[in-house]
Amino acid sequence: MATLEPSTLTESGLLLETFVVNELLKQASQCDGIAGQGHWRTHDGDEVNLVLESDYGTALAFEIKAGNRVPRQDLSPLRNLPK
């Protein structure tokens, strides 16, 4: 069985992330009540790929991962997102 190089895995993960974020933004553009969109990143390296904010100030956060398992530490940026 062939194995993928780490650089190939990183590149495919970035491509997936870009695709999913673009698809979510297309869907959000058709929804009423979406006030803004962006991403969130700290100086420590925590990041959330996409944050959609509603007109009411609530946020939907998305962290996109290419894999069939999500390590617990990958969820910490979602937990640390300012409320």
Biopython code that builds the backbone (N, CA, C, O; Angstrom):
import numpy as np
from Bio.PDB.StructureBuilder import StructureBuilder

atoms = [
    (1, "MET", "N", (0.845, -1.173, 0.000)),
    (1, "MET", "CA", (0.000, 0.000, 0.000)),
    (1, "MET", "C", (0.891, 1.238, 0.000)),
    (1, "MET", "O", (1.869, 1.302, 0.745)),
    (2, "ALA", "N", (0.562, 2.200, -0.817)),
    (2, "ALA", "CA", (1.335, 3.439, -0.889)),
    (2, "ALA", "C", (1.005, 4.329, 0.299)),
    (2, "ALA", "O", (-0.128, 4.345, 0.780)),
    (3, "THR", "N", (1.992, 5.060, 0.763)),
    (3, "THR", "CA", (1.765, 6.030, 1.829)),
    (3, "THR", "C", (1.946, 7.427, 1.262)),
    (3, "THR", "O", (2.680, 7.636, 0.297)),
    (4, "LEU", "N", (1.271, 8.367, 1.873)),
    (4, "LEU", "CA", (1.375, 9.751, 1.440)),
    (4, "LEU", "C", (2.453, 10.460, 2.237)),
    (4, "LEU", "O", (2.615, 10.226, 3.435)),
    (5, "GLU", "N", (3.170, 11.309, 1.574)),
    (5, "GLU", "CA", (4.184, 12.126, 2.232)),
    (5, "GLU", "C", (3.491, 13.150, 3.131)),
    (5, "GLU", "O", (2.388, 13.595, 2.816)),
    (6, "PRO", "N", (4.124, 13.532, 4.250)),
    (6, "PRO", "CA", (3.523, 14.556, 5.120)),
    (6, "PRO", "C", (3.183, 15.846, 4.384)),
    (6, "PRO", "O", (2.162, 16.468, 4.677)),
    (7, "SER", "N", (4.020, 16.258, 3.435)),
    (7, "SER", "CA", (3.727, 17.491, 2.694)),
    (7, "SER", "C", (2.465, 17.343, 1.849)),
    (7, "SER", "O", (1.710, 18.301, 1.686)),
    (8, "THR", "N", (2.234, 16.145, 1.312)),
    (8, "THR", "CA", (1.021, 15.888, 0.535)),
    (8, "THR", "C", (-0.201, 15.933, 1.436)),
    (8, "THR", "O", (-1.236, 16.481, 1.057)),
    (9, "LEU", "N", (-0.085, 15.359, 2.630)),
    (9, "LEU", "CA", (-1.198, 15.393, 3.577)),
    (9, "LEU", "C", (-1.514, 16.823, 3.989)),
    (9, "LEU", "O", (-2.682, 17.203, 4.069)),
    (10, "THR", "N", (-0.482, 17.617, 4.251)),
    (10, "THR", "CA", (-0.692, 19.011, 4.625)),
    (10, "THR", "C", (-1.375, 19.769, 3.496)),
    (10, "THR", "O", (-2.320, 20.523, 3.731)),
    (11, "GLU", "N", (-0.902, 19.573, 2.282)),
    (11, "GLU", "CA", (-1.486, 20.264, 1.134)),
    (11, "GLU", "C", (-2.936, 19.854, 0.915)),
    (11, "GLU", "O", (-3.783, 20.707, 0.650)),
    (12, "SER", "N", (-3.233, 18.575, 1.022)),
    (12, "SER", "CA", (-4.618, 18.135, 0.819)),
    (12, "SER", "C", (-5.511, 18.650, 1.936)),
    (12, "SER", "O", (-6.677, 18.962, 1.697)),
    (13, "GLY", "N", (-4.987, 18.745, 3.151)),
    (13, "GLY", "CA", (-5.764, 19.317, 4.250)),
    (13, "GLY", "C", (-6.084, 20.778, 4.013)),
    (13, "GLY", "O", (-7.199, 21.224, 4.282)),
    (14, "LEU", "N", (-5.112, 21.527, 3.510)),
    (14, "LEU", "CA", (-5.339, 22.938, 3.199)),
    (14, "LEU", "C", (-6.345, 23.109, 2.066)),
    (14, "LEU", "O", (-7.177, 24.015, 2.100)),
    (15, "LEU", "N", (-6.269, 22.243, 1.070)),
    (15, "LEU", "CA", (-7.240, 22.294, -0.028)),
    (15, "LEU", "C", (-8.647, 21.992, 0.474)),
    (15, "LEU", "O", (-9.605, 22.659, 0.083)),
    (16, "LEU", "N", (-8.772, 20.991, 1.336)),
    (16, "LEU", "CA", (-10.079, 20.665, 1.899)),
    (16, "LEU", "C", (-10.609, 21.834, 2.716)),
    (16, "LEU", "O", (-11.776, 22.206, 2.590)),
    (17, "GLU", "N", (-9.758, 22.411, 3.551)),
    (17, "GLU", "CA", (-10.165, 23.549, 4.370)),
    (17, "GLU", "C", (-10.668, 24.696, 3.495)),
    (17, "GLU", "O", (-11.716, 25.277, 3.777)),
    (18, "THR", "N", (-9.938, 25.021, 2.450)),
    (18, "THR", "CA", (-10.336, 26.095, 1.540)),
    (18, "THR", "C", (-11.672, 25.786, 0.877)),
    (18, "THR", "O", (-12.538, 26.657, 0.792)),
    (19, "PHE", "N", (-11.843, 24.565, 0.413)),
    (19, "PHE", "CA", (-13.088, 24.166, -0.235)),
    (19, "PHE", "C", (-14.272, 24.282, 0.728)),
    (19, "PHE", "O", (-15.301, 24.860, 0.377)),
    (20, "VAL", "N", (-14.130, 23.742, 1.928)),
    (20, "VAL", "CA", (-15.238, 23.750, 2.892)),
    (20, "VAL", "C", (-15.582, 25.178, 3.307)),
    (20, "VAL", "O", (-16.758, 25.537, 3.365)),
    (21, "VAL", "N", (-14.572, 25.995, 3.597)),
    (21, "VAL", "CA", (-14.840, 27.385, 3.975)),
    (21, "VAL", "C", (-15.574, 28.105, 2.844)),
    (21, "VAL", "O", (-16.542, 28.822, 3.097)),
    (22, "ASN", "N", (-15.131, 27.925, 1.613)),
    (22, "ASN", "CA", (-15.811, 28.575, 0.487)),
    (22, "ASN", "C", (-17.247, 28.105, 0.330)),
    (22, "ASN", "O", (-18.132, 28.911, 0.043)),
    (23, "GLU", "N", (-17.492, 26.822, 0.512)),
    (23, "GLU", "CA", (-18.863, 26.304, 0.422)),
    (23, "GLU", "C", (-19.735, 26.866, 1.546)),
    (23, "GLU", "O", (-20.885, 27.236, 1.308)),
    (24, "LEU", "N", (-19.199, 26.934, 2.763)),
    (24, "LEU", "CA", (-19.957, 27.505, 3.881)),
    (24, "LEU", "C", (-20.252, 28.985, 3.646)),
    (24, "LEU", "O", (-21.347, 29.454, 3.956)),
    (25, "LEU", "N", (-19.289, 29.719, 3.103)),
    (25, "LEU", "CA", (-19.515, 31.137, 2.814)),
    (25, "LEU", "C", (-20.565, 31.325, 1.725)),
    (25, "LEU", "O", (-21.360, 32.262, 1.792)),
    (26, "LYS", "N", (-20.581, 30.451, 0.725)),
    (26, "LYS", "CA", (-21.631, 30.525, -0.304)),
    (26, "LYS", "C", (-23.003, 30.314, 0.324)),
    (26, "LYS", "O", (-23.946, 31.046, 0.023)),
    (27, "GLN", "N", (-23.114, 29.318, 1.195)),
    (27, "GLN", "CA", (-24.391, 29.058, 1.857)),
    (27, "GLN", "C", (-24.783, 30.233, 2.752)),
    (27, "GLN", "O", (-25.942, 30.647, 2.764)),
    (28, "ALA", "N", (-23.819, 30.766, 3.497)),
    (28, "ALA", "CA", (-24.105, 31.877, 4.410)),
    (28, "ALA", "C", (-24.560, 33.117, 3.653)),
    (28, "ALA", "O", (-25.361, 33.896, 4.169)),
    (29, "SER", "N", (-24.059, 33.308, 2.441)),
    (29, "SER", "CA", (-24.449, 34.487, 1.664)),
    (29, "SER", "C", (-25.923, 34.445, 1.279)),
    (29, "SER", "O", (-26.501, 35.478, 0.941)),
    (30, "GLN", "N", (-26.531, 33.281, 1.326)),
    (30, "GLN", "CA", (-27.942, 33.125, 0.986)),
    (30, "GLN", "C", (-28.849, 33.176, 2.212)),
    (30, "GLN", "O", (-30.069, 33.069, 2.089)),
    (31, "CYS", "N", (-28.257, 33.338, 3.389)),
    (31, "CYS", "CA", (-29.021, 33.325, 4.643)),
    (31, "CYS", "C", (-29.236, 34.740, 5.152)),
    (31, "CYS", "O", (-28.337, 35.580, 5.104)),
    (32, "ASP", "N", (-30.439, 34.988, 5.639)),
    (32, "ASP", "CA", (-30.699, 36.244, 6.335)),
    (32, "ASP", "C", (-30.116, 36.140, 7.735)),
    (32, "ASP", "O", (-30.053, 35.053, 8.309)),
    (33, "GLY", "N", (-29.698, 37.252, 8.272)),
    (33, "GLY", "CA", (-29.261, 37.278, 9.665)),
    (33, "GLY", "C", (-27.787, 37.034, 9.891)),
    (33, "GLY", "O", (-27.354, 36.950, 11.040)),
    (34, "ILE", "N", (-26.990, 36.915, 8.823)),
    (34, "ILE", "CA", (-25.544, 36.750, 8.988)),
    (34, "ILE", "C", (-24.911, 38.138, 8.897)),
    (34, "ILE", "O", (-24.946, 38.778, 7.846)),
    (35, "ALA", "N", (-24.333, 38.596, 10.008)),
    (35, "ALA", "CA", (-23.774, 39.947, 10.070)),
    (35, "ALA", "C", (-22.339, 40.011, 9.578)),
    (35, "ALA", "O", (-21.901, 41.041, 9.065)),
    (36, "GLY", "N", (-21.612, 38.929, 9.730)),
    (36, "GLY", "CA", (-20.214, 38.969, 9.318)),
    (36, "GLY", "C", (-19.574, 37.602, 9.360)),
    (36, "GLY", "O", (-20.130, 36.647, 9.902)),
    (37, "GLN", "N", (-18.389, 37.529, 8.772)),
    (37, "GLN", "CA", (-17.638, 36.282, 8.795)),
    (37, "GLN", "C", (-16.156, 36.609, 8.899)),
    (37, "GLN", "O", (-15.709, 37.694, 8.529)),
    (38, "GLY", "N", (-15.420, 35.651, 9.406)),
    (38, "GLY", "CA", (-13.979, 35.828, 9.537)),
    (38, "GLY", "C", (-13.363, 34.567, 10.114)),
    (38, "GLY", "O", (-13.983, 33.504, 10.125)),
    (39, "HIS", "N", (-12.149, 34.698, 10.588)),
    (39, "HIS", "CA", (-11.495, 33.600, 11.279)),
    (39, "HIS", "C", (-10.935, 34.160, 12.574)),
    (39, "HIS", "O", (-10.934, 35.374, 12.781)),
    (40, "TRP", "N", (-10.460, 33.287, 13.441)),
    (40, "TRP", "CA", (-9.936, 33.715, 14.730)),
    (40, "TRP", "C", (-8.607, 33.029, 14.958)),
    (40, "TRP", "O", (-8.485, 31.817, 14.783)),
    (41, "ARG", "N", (-7.611, 33.808, 15.350)),
    (41, "ARG", "CA", (-6.276, 33.251, 15.600)),
    (41, "ARG", "C", (-5.620, 34.014, 16.745)),
    (41, "ARG", "O", (-5.750, 35.234, 16.847)),
    (42, "THR", "N", (-4.911, 33.281, 17.608)),
    (42, "THR", "CA", (-4.183, 33.905, 18.708)),
    (42, "THR", "C", (-2.689, 33.928, 18.396)),
    (42, "THR", "O", (-2.231, 33.282, 17.453)),
    (43, "HIS", "N", (-1.943, 34.672, 19.193)),
    (43, "HIS", "CA", (-0.482, 34.689, 19.056)),
    (43, "HIS", "C", (0.120, 33.336, 19.401)),
    (43, "HIS", "O", (1.220, 33.012, 18.954)),
    (44, "ASP", "N", (-0.601, 32.538, 20.201)),
    (44, "ASP", "CA", (-0.114, 31.212, 20.601)),
    (44, "ASP", "C", (-0.338, 30.151, 19.528)),
    (44, "ASP", "O", (0.124, 29.020, 19.674)),
    (45, "GLY", "N", (-1.038, 30.503, 18.457)),
    (45, "GLY", "CA", (-1.245, 29.557, 17.368)),
    (45, "GLY", "C", (-2.611, 28.898, 17.341)),
    (45, "GLY", "O", (-2.907, 28.150, 16.409)),
    (46, "ASP", "N", (-3.465, 29.155, 18.345)),
    (46, "ASP", "CA", (-4.832, 28.631, 18.281)),
    (46, "ASP", "C", (-5.556, 29.325, 17.140)),
    (46, "ASP", "O", (-5.383, 30.524, 16.921)),
    (47, "GLU", "N", (-6.372, 28.563, 16.413)),
    (47, "GLU", "CA", (-7.138, 29.174, 15.333)),
    (47, "GLU", "C", (-8.444, 28.427, 15.125)),
    (47, "GLU", "O", (-8.556, 27.230, 15.388)),
    (48, "VAL", "N", (-9.420, 29.170, 14.646)),
    (48, "VAL", "CA", (-10.692, 28.620, 14.193)),
    (48, "VAL", "C", (-10.819, 29.052, 12.740)),
    (48, "VAL", "O", (-10.686, 30.234, 12.423)),
    (49, "ASN", "N", (-11.077, 28.094, 11.859)),
    (49, "ASN", "CA", (-11.047, 28.359, 10.420)),
    (49, "ASN", "C", (-12.102, 29.347, 9.948)),
    (49, "ASN", "O", (-11.836, 30.163, 9.066)),
    (50, "LEU", "N", (-13.289, 29.283, 10.522)),
    (50, "LEU", "CA", (-14.363, 30.168, 10.076)),
    (50, "LEU", "C", (-15.275, 30.472, 11.249)),
    (50, "LEU", "O", (-15.669, 29.580, 11.999)),
    (51, "VAL", "N", (-15.605, 31.754, 11.394)),
    (51, "VAL", "CA", (-16.574, 32.189, 12.397)),
    (51, "VAL", "C", (-17.619, 33.022, 11.668)),
    (51, "VAL", "O", (-17.295, 34.018, 11.021)),
    (52, "LEU", "N", (-18.878, 32.603, 11.779)),
    (52, "LEU", "CA", (-19.997, 33.361, 11.229)),
    (52, "LEU", "C", (-20.726, 34.012, 12.390)),
    (52, "LEU", "O", (-21.053, 33.346, 13.373)),
    (53, "GLU", "N", (-20.982, 35.310, 12.284)),
    (53, "GLU", "CA", (-21.677, 36.026, 13.350)),
    (53, "GLU", "C", (-23.068, 36.419, 12.872)),
    (53, "GLU", "O", (-23.244, 36.916, 11.760)),
    (54, "SER", "N", (-24.055, 36.185, 13.742)),
    (54, "SER", "CA", (-25.429, 36.531, 13.392)),
    (54, "SER", "C", (-25.712, 37.989, 13.732)),
    (54, "SER", "O", (-24.928, 38.643, 14.421)),
    (55, "ASP", "N", (-26.835, 38.484, 13.242)),
    (55, "ASP", "CA", (-27.273, 39.840, 13.568)),
    (55, "ASP", "C", (-27.496, 40.009, 15.064)),
    (55, "ASP", "O", (-27.487, 41.133, 15.564)),
    (56, "TYR", "N", (-27.694, 38.917, 15.780)),
    (56, "TYR", "CA", (-27.984, 38.952, 17.210)),
    (56, "TYR", "C", (-26.726, 38.807, 18.060)),
    (56, "TYR", "O", (-26.813, 38.782, 19.288)),
    (57, "GLY", "N", (-25.560, 38.711, 17.426)),
    (57, "GLY", "CA", (-24.314, 38.618, 18.166)),
    (57, "GLY", "C", (-23.862, 37.215, 18.506)),
    (57, "GLY", "O", (-22.811, 37.047, 19.126)),
    (58, "THR", "N", (-24.616, 36.207, 18.122)),
    (58, "THR", "CA", (-24.175, 34.834, 18.361)),
    (58, "THR", "C", (-23.227, 34.412, 17.240)),
    (58, "THR", "O", (-23.261, 34.953, 16.135)),
    (59, "ALA", "N", (-22.388, 33.438, 17.552)),
    (59, "ALA", "CA", (-21.384, 33.012, 16.579)),
    (59, "ALA", "C", (-21.476, 31.519, 16.328)),
    (59, "ALA", "O", (-21.772, 30.734, 17.229)),
    (60, "LEU", "N", (-21.216, 31.145, 15.087)),
    (60, "LEU", "CA", (-21.035, 29.747, 14.697)),
    (60, "LEU", "C", (-19.576, 29.595, 14.316)),
    (60, "LEU", "O", (-19.075, 30.317, 13.453)),
    (61, "ALA", "N", (-18.893, 28.660, 14.956)),
    (61, "ALA", "CA", (-17.467, 28.460, 14.694)),
    (61, "ALA", "C", (-17.254, 27.113, 14.016)),
    (61, "ALA", "O", (-17.878, 26.117, 14.381)),
    (62, "PHE", "N", (-16.366, 27.093, 13.025)),
    (62, "PHE", "CA", (-16.068, 25.883, 12.263)),
    (62, "PHE", "C", (-14.566, 25.645, 12.259)),
    (62, "PHE", "O", (-13.787, 26.540, 11.931)),
    (63, "GLU", "N", (-14.170, 24.452, 12.619)),
    (63, "GLU", "CA", (-12.775, 24.021, 12.516)),
    (63, "GLU", "C", (-12.773, 22.824, 11.578)),
    (63, "GLU", "O", (-13.359, 21.788, 11.896)),
    (64, "ILE", "N", (-12.133, 22.950, 10.445)),
    (64, "ILE", "CA", (-12.168, 21.917, 9.409)),
    (64, "ILE", "C", (-10.916, 21.061, 9.515)),
    (64, "ILE", "O", (-9.800, 21.577, 9.562)),
    (65, "LYS", "N", (-11.110, 19.750, 9.554)),
    (65, "LYS", "CA", (-10.003, 18.799, 9.643)),
    (65, "LYS", "C", (-10.186, 17.717, 8.589)),
    (65, "LYS", "O", (-11.304, 17.269, 8.334)),
    (66, "ALA", "N", (-9.088, 17.305, 7.984)),
    (66, "ALA", "CA", (-9.099, 16.193, 7.036)),
    (66, "ALA", "C", (-8.675, 14.946, 7.798)),
    (66, "ALA", "O", (-7.491, 14.756, 8.075)),
    (67, "GLY", "N", (-9.610, 14.125, 8.126)),
    (67, "GLY", "CA", (-9.295, 12.905, 8.857)),
    (67, "GLY", "C", (-10.563, 12.280, 9.395)),
    (67, "GLY", "O", (-11.616, 12.918, 9.424)),
    (68, "ASN", "N", (-10.464, 11.052, 9.815)),
    (68, "ASN", "CA", (-11.647, 10.389, 10.359)),
    (68, "ASN", "C", (-11.686, 10.449, 11.878)),
    (68, "ASN", "O", (-12.629, 9.946, 12.491)),
    (69, "ARG", "N", (-10.677, 11.056, 12.495)),
    (69, "ARG", "CA", (-10.653, 11.261, 13.947)),
    (69, "ARG", "C", (-10.158, 12.676, 14.222)),
    (69, "ARG", "O", (-9.303, 13.206, 13.511)),
    (70, "VAL", "N", (-10.708, 13.265, 15.257)),
    (70, "VAL", "CA", (-10.270, 14.597, 15.666)),
    (70, "VAL", "C", (-9.624, 14.472, 17.038)),
    (70, "VAL", "O", (-10.303, 14.149, 18.012)),
    (71, "PRO", "N", (-8.315, 14.725, 17.128)),
    (71, "PRO", "CA", (-7.666, 14.680, 18.437)),
    (71, "PRO", "C", (-8.255, 15.735, 19.373)),
    (71, "PRO", "O", (-8.634, 16.821, 18.936)),
    (72, "ARG", "N", (-8.326, 15.412, 20.639)),
    (72, "ARG", "CA", (-8.918, 16.303, 21.641)),
    (72, "ARG", "C", (-8.295, 17.700, 21.595)),
    (72, "ARG", "O", (-9.004, 18.699, 21.715)),
    (73, "GLN", "N", (-6.971, 17.771, 21.423)),
    (73, "GLN", "CA", (-6.308, 19.080, 21.432)),
    (73, "GLN", "C", (-6.746, 19.958, 20.260)),
    (73, "GLN", "O", (-6.623, 21.181, 20.330)),
    (74, "ASP", "N", (-7.253, 19.355, 19.189)),
    (74, "ASP", "CA", (-7.731, 20.148, 18.056)),
    (74, "ASP", "C", (-9.031, 20.884, 18.373)),
    (74, "ASP", "O", (-9.418, 21.801, 17.648)),
    (75, "LEU", "N", (-9.703, 20.489, 19.448)),
    (75, "LEU", "CA", (-10.949, 21.149, 19.836)),
    (75, "LEU", "C", (-10.717, 22.338, 20.760)),
    (75, "LEU", "O", (-11.626, 23.142, 20.966)),
    (76, "SER", "N", (-9.511, 22.465, 21.322)),
    (76, "SER", "CA", (-9.263, 23.537, 22.290)),
    (76, "SER", "C", (-9.479, 24.935, 21.707)),
    (76, "SER", "O", (-9.983, 25.795, 22.430)),
    (77, "PRO", "N", (-9.129, 25.218, 20.443)),
    (77, "PRO", "CA", (-9.431, 26.563, 19.932)),
    (77, "PRO", "C", (-10.931, 26.877, 19.949)),
    (77, "PRO", "O", (-11.322, 28.020, 20.188)),
    (78, "LEU", "N", (-11.760, 25.879, 19.699)),
    (78, "LEU", "CA", (-13.207, 26.117, 19.749)),
    (78, "LEU", "C", (-13.650, 26.433, 21.173)),
    (78, "LEU", "O", (-14.523, 27.273, 21.387)),
    (79, "ARG", "N", (-13.042, 25.754, 22.144)),
    (79, "ARG", "CA", (-13.374, 26.017, 23.548)),
    (79, "ARG", "C", (-12.866, 27.390, 23.991)),
    (79, "ARG", "O", (-13.480, 28.037, 24.840)),
    (80, "ASN", "N", (-11.750, 27.831, 23.419)),
    (80, "ASN", "CA", (-11.128, 29.088, 23.832)),
    (80, "ASN", "C", (-11.633, 30.303, 23.067)),
    (80, "ASN", "O", (-11.233, 31.430, 23.360)),
    (81, "LEU", "N", (-12.495, 30.089, 22.105)),
    (81, "LEU", "CA", (-13.043, 31.199, 21.328)),
    (81, "LEU", "C", (-13.759, 32.162, 22.269)),
    (81, "LEU", "O", (-14.603, 31.733, 23.056)),
    (82, "PRO", "N", (-13.440, 33.458, 22.205)),
    (82, "PRO", "CA", (-14.121, 34.414, 23.098)),
    (82, "PRO", "C", (-15.633, 34.366, 22.902)),
    (82, "PRO", "O", (-16.127, 34.216, 21.784)),
    (83, "LYS", "N", (-16.330, 34.492, 23.977)),
    (83, "LYS", "CA", (-17.797, 34.441, 23.930)),
    (83, "LYS", "C", (-18.371, 35.818, 23.713)),
    (83, "LYS", "O", (-19.590, 35.974, 23.645)),
]
sb = StructureBuilder()
sb.init_structure("model")
sb.init_model(0)
sb.init_chain("A")
sb.init_seg("    ")
for serial, (resi, resn, name, xyz) in enumerate(atoms, 1):
    if name == "N":
        sb.init_residue(resn, " ", resi, " ")
    sb.init_atom(name, np.array(xyz, "f"), 0.0, 1.0, " ", f" {name:<3s}", serial, name[0])
structure = sb.get_structure()
